[in-house]
């Protein structure tokens, strides 16, 4: 529990959540790029073995799923930090759940992307 009674503690936790959100989003984008690059290479060279295309699919899918998991875990950690704050550390009428909703939206979009990649293989 924090004894600082300073709203900067909340803002630091929020910045950390948003940094993890950016990291999760980057992992998902990189995973999508890896998967699509394998499809692109298969299109350029139809003689390429299917196993190489599969490796690209599974690596890309793993990165997307890792990004989703990271986003969800960062929300859990942020909520844990919020429970330790005192009311004096939260400014009046401040919406503390906005970054949570943004991060969960990113996680949801990532989950949809993972399903799309799996079904389009």
Buried (B, 14 or more C-beta within 10 A) or exposed (E): EBEEEBBEBBEEBBEBBBEBBEBBBEBBBBBBEBBBEBBEEBEEEEEEEEEEBEEBBBBBBBBBBBBBBBBBEBBEBBBEBBEEBEEEBBEEEEEBEEBBEBBBEBBEBBBEBBEEBBEEB
